Amino acid sequence: MLNSDQTEIDLPPAHSEPESVFSDCGGGRAGGGEDASGVGLCAQSRVAEPGEAVKKDLQHLSREERRRRRRATAKYRTAHATRERIRVEAFNMAFAELRKLLPTLPPDKKLSKIEILRLAICYISYLNHVLDV
């Protein structure tokens, strides 16, 4: 809190002037390191392209660690979830088609996936037996 005698809080000076922002580089408006617009530049204060910093961060990581980080992104997770949904849907459709080919009583009886597979095995062996006789 400020009392009546204090007008400002004692904090280190902020970099509000252009000269102080680039003073670390030996640049500034009067010194070297200026571009055509008069703004001082140096390699350390240069703004990197969006993917450049990420590439530098990932270079020192192992292949497995890079893969782990890539898989942790929201974009990757949503793409993976979409692929998984499509795979499961195709899997369930294949079971439904197989179920239609198997004779059961009643014909609309709900069977689990393992029951469908076991019934298919029995039905195939029965058909083989019929062909052999």
C-alpha positions in Angstrom: 0.0 0.0 0.0 1.1 3.6 -0.6 1.0 6.1 2.2 0.7 9.8 1.6 4.5 10.3 1.4 5.1 7.5 -1.2 4.1 8.1 -4.8 5.4 4.9 -6.4 6.4 1.4 -5.3 10.1 0.8 -5.4 10.5 -1.6 -8.4 13.3 -2.1 -10.9 12.8 0.1 -14.0 10.7 -1.5 -16.7 11.9 -1.7 -20.3 9.6 0.9 -21.8 12.0 2.8 -24.0 13.3 1.3 -27.3 16.9 2.0 -26.3 16.6 -0.1 -23.2 15.0 -3.1 -25.0 18.0 -3.5 -27.3 20.7 -2.3 -24.9 21.5 -6.0 -24.1 22.6 -6.5 -27.8 24.8 -3.4 -28.0 22.2 -1.9 -30.3 19.8 0.8 -29.7 18.9 3.7 -31.9 22.3 5.3 -31.9 24.4 2.1 -32.0 24.9 -0.7 -34.5 22.4 -3.5 -35.1 19.7 -1.3 -36.6 17.6 -2.2 -39.6 16.3 0.2 -42.1 13.4 1.2 -39.9 15.7 2.4 -37.1 14.8 -0.4 -34.7 17.8 -2.2 -33.2 18.1 -5.9 -33.8 20.3 -8.7 -32.7 20.3 -12.5 -33.0 19.2 -13.0 -29.4 16.3 -10.7 -29.4 15.1 -11.7 -32.9 11.5 -13.1 -32.9 11.7 -16.7 -34.1 9.3 -18.2 -36.6 6.6 -20.2 -34.9 8.0 -23.7 -35.6 11.7 -22.8 -35.2 11.7 -22.8 -31.4 9.9 -26.1 -31.3 12.4 -27.7 -33.7 15.3 -26.5 -31.5 13.6 -27.9 -28.4 13.0 -31.3 -30.0 16.5 -31.8 -31.5 18.1 -32.9 -28.2 15.2 -35.3 -27.3 15.3 -39.0 -28.1 13.1 -40.4 -30.9 10.7 -41.9 -28.3 10.4 -38.7 -26.3 9.6 -36.7 -29.5 6.9 -39.2 -30.3 5.5 -39.0 -26.8 5.3 -35.2 -27.1 3.8 -35.2 -30.5 1.1 -37.6 -29.3 0.3 -35.3 -26.3 -1.0 -32.6 -28.6 -4.7 -31.9 -28.8 -4.6 -32.2 -32.6 -3.0 -35.6 -32.5 -5.5 -36.9 -29.8 -8.5 -35.8 -31.8 -7.2 -37.3 -35.0 -6.4 -40.5 -33.1 -9.9 -40.6 -31.5 -11.5 -40.2 -34.9 -9.5 -43.0 -36.4 -10.3 -45.2 -33.4 -14.0 -44.4 -33.8 -13.9 -45.4 -37.5 -12.0 -48.6 -36.7 -14.5 -49.7 -33.9 -17.4 -48.8 -36.2 -16.0 -51.0 -39.0 -15.3 -53.8 -36.5 -18.9 -53.7 -35.2 -20.3 -53.7 -38.7 -18.3 -56.8 -39.6 -19.7 -58.6 -36.5 -23.2 -57.5 -37.5 -22.8 -58.9 -41.0 -21.4 -62.2 -39.6 -24.3 -62.3 -37.2 -26.8 -62.1 -40.1 -25.2 -65.2 -41.7 -25.5 -67.4 -38.6 -28.7 -69.4 -37.9 -30.0 -68.9 -34.4 -33.4 -69.2 -32.7 -34.8 -66.7 -32.3 -33.2 -65.0 -35.3 -33.2 -61.6 -33.7 -31.5 -62.8 -30.5 -28.8 -60.4 -29.3 -25.4 -62.2 -29.1 -22.1 -60.9 -27.7 -19.0 -60.8 -29.9 -17.5 -63.9 -28.4 -20.8 -65.7 -28.8 -20.9 -64.7 -32.5 -17.4 -66.0 -33.0 -18.0 -69.3 -31.2 -21.3 -69.8 -33.1 -19.5 -69.1 -36.4 -16.8 -71.7 -35.6 -19.5 -74.3 -34.9 -21.5 -73.4 -38.0 -18.4 -73.6 -40.2 -17.4 -77.0 -38.8 -21.1 -78.2 -39.3 -21.0 -77.0 -43.0 -17.6 -78.8 -43.5 -19.2 -82.0 -42.0 -22.2 -81.7 -44.3 -19.9 -81.3 -47.4 -17.8 -84.3 -46.4 -20.8 -86.7 -46.1 
